Amino acid sequence: MKRTIFAILFFLVGFTLAVGLSSVTAQEQRTAGAKPVYGVSDTYRELNLFGDVFDVVRGQYVDPVEDKKLIENALNGMLTSLDAHSAYLNEDDFEDMRVQTRGEFGGLGIEVTMEEGLVKVVSPIDDTPAARAGMQAGDFVLQIDDTPIMGLKLNEAVDKMRGKVGTSVTLLVRREGVNEPMTFKLVRDVIRIQSVKSRVEGGDVGYIRITTFNQNTDEGLRRAVEDIRKKLGKNLVGYVLDLRNNPGGLLDQAIAVSDEFLEKGEIVSTRGRNERDTKRDNATPGDITEGAPIVILINGGSASASEIVAGAMQDHKRAILLGVQSFGKGSVQTVIPVSDHGALRMTTARYYTPSGRSIQAKGITPDIKVEQAKIEELTSKSIKESDLNRALKNPQSAEEAKEQSKAENAAISDEAKNDYQLSRALDLLRGVNLYRQGKEQS
């Protein structure tokens, strides 16, 4: 067993020894007074120590522990001790990560949560098996095929609903207001994670929210901008790009999203352990918004890839950042598959914004700081002109006044009414538009 453990660990650390040990050793040995360099024989000795400890734990720990579990925990401990974002991913974790970054999987098309021990449908995704079958937000899934939900963890229930495209699954569902449980027989289809959501705000602003950066994000952004432009036409005054609580994702998608708005210049540079690993990514000509004003919303949950986009847009003065300080994750992780044993997720580089800023452990400071706050409407008791006796009548007809009021309050979503930061972003865009119109007229 010791030899097996030794072989596994030597394979994992072998690439480090191969690319770095010999050159570093030679260089440090030439340095006068340097401490002895840790050699290969020392590494073997430490790995033998690991084997000894492993044998003691598996033989004498109070409860039996699977060998595989012990090894996974040891590997994870080695990587997590490096930094907060390096880790070992076993086969299941690796597959979950690939699903998230691919942005698609075989499934039913429902966003779910766990409530009272049951799986609750948060929302069916448009044009998916669940939506077409008539499942609704608020439905409770009681049973998946022959397996009751009670007692399962959320991820276990999700795994049972996912599966190979074309296979069927039967859900027993409880719906409020319906006496008897409902049965849905669904055929799994390709489900695409919607990382980009959009809508029109107030009849003049395009709102785009990016929740994560997966393989579909850039494509989703293009569709969102095109849809908003079709709906608003000449009434469009600008866009709000909401990156709040976006934990990041794929680096290439962050670069692609930034490139959609920038005509030229550096987007981001990544710098690894060796100088030869430095890489700069630049924007290509073309702006899908045709230069329209953009306000980007950020907060403490905006991290990594979302900070790359915000930093690039801020440095090039292409957008105004509004909100609060971002998370401050300025490092890049590379996923390295390890045979059939999962993968290493390891920090391999730091990234820098176009101006050369490292935001690691600092975050991005917004151009306009706006804390999230609760919006309350205050009733005014002041007397108005219309309250006075013998006040002059407005020559505008009541119908015209009604239409004007309707236009001013067109399609203001409940989200905007209750989201203070978003409301300020909308005000800012409209103010910028008024300013631009005034300059054009003068």
PyMOL commands that set and color helices and strands:
alter all, ss='L'
color gray80, all
select helices_A, chain A and resi 2-29+40-60+67-80+91-102+129-133+154-161+217-235+251-261+275-277+305-315+385-387+398-408+414-418+420-441
alter helices_A, ss='H'
color red, helices_A
select strands_A, chain A and resi 87-89+104-107+110-115+118-124+140-144+147-148+168-174+182-187+189-192+196-201+205-210+238-242+266-272+279-282+294-298+320-323+331-337+343-352+368-369
alter strands_A, ss='S'
color yellow, strands_A
deselect
rebuild
show_as cartoon
